[in-house]
Amino acid sequence: MPFMYHCHILSHEDMGMMGQFIVGPAASIATENAAQTHLHVAPTLLAGNAGRLVITADNGWEPLHLQGYDQSGRLLFDESGVDHLDAYRLSTGLNYLYITTAQGTAVFQITKTN
């Protein structure tokens, strides 16, 4: 179930005065750290919409599910069986990429500039 938030900072008027987030089950720190060392995302800094992220994994750690969120917590995409991502799918600024494998979940921060 999504939760809502509301911001009273006037500079957020055009993008982000209201948003929603989802609270998921707690992840095991050991599993998350293990997934982080077996998954690789490059590049983590993108300039504009022309680039592409490539996800590589050690044997047995192949990505099963991919979710992307912008810095406001807005879900950008939710897909299965993906090993790359075109930059135009990300928001300008900080993005969070959740990659789920059979062994665990890893979270990567991706920055996209104009």
N, C-alpha and C positions, 0 to 999 in steps of 0.2 A: 504494500500500500504506500503510495507516495505521500510525503509530508510537504507542506507549503511553508515558504518563508516570505517575509515582506521587509524591504529595506527603506529607510527614510533618508538616505543620503541622496541629495538632489542630483549630484553628478552621475548617479546610476539611472537617471530617468529614462534614457533611451534604451539601455540594455542592462537589465538585471534588477529592477526594483522588486520584481516578484519572480519566484522560481520554485522548483520542487526538487526534492531529493528522496532517495530510497535507502532505508537502513536494511542492510543484509545481514546474514549470519556472520558471526565473528570468524575470522580466518586464523588458522594456526600460524604463529610466527615462524615456526620451523619449516612448515610446508611452503609458506610464501617466500622465505629466504632461499629455499632450495630451488623453487621455480625461477626465481630471479636470476640465479646463477646458470641455469640451463637454457634460458631463453635470451635472445638477443634481438634488439630493435635498432635499426639504423636507417637514416640519421635521426637524432632526437631534436635537431633544430632544423626547421624547414623555412625557406623564404618563398612566400607566395603560394600559389595553387598548383604549380607545375611539378613539384616533387612527388616522390613516392616513398613510403616507409616499407622496408622489407623486414619480415619477421623470420628469423632462423632459430632452430632448436636442436639441441642434442638429441640423439636417438632415444625414443621413448617419451620425449617431452613435447611432441608436436602439438601445436595449438588446435584446440577443439572449438573454442568459442572466444569471440572478441567483442568487447564493449568499449565505447568511447564516450567520454564526458567532457564538457567544457568546464571552465573555471567556476561557473555558477552551479555546476552539478547537473546541467541539462544533458540528457541522453542524446548523443549524436547518431549513434548506430549500435546495432545489436545483431551480430552475424555469427554464423558457424562456418567452419572449414575455410578460413581465410589465412593466407600467408603473406599478404601485402595490403597496403592501404594507400589510396591516392590522397594527396595533400588537400585537395579541394573539399574533402569530407570533414576536415578539422576546422575548428574556429580559430580566428586570430587570437593569439595569447597562449595561455597555458591550457593543455589538454591532458587528460588522464586516460591511459589505455590499459584496460583490464584484460589479460590474456589467461584463459583457463585451459589447462591441460588435464590429462588423466591423473597426473601426479600432484597438481596443485595450481594455484593462481598467482600470477605476478602482476604488479602494477608499475607502469612506466609513465614518466612525465615527458610530454612532447610539447615543444614550444614552436609556434608558427608565427612568423612575422609577415607584414604586408609585402 
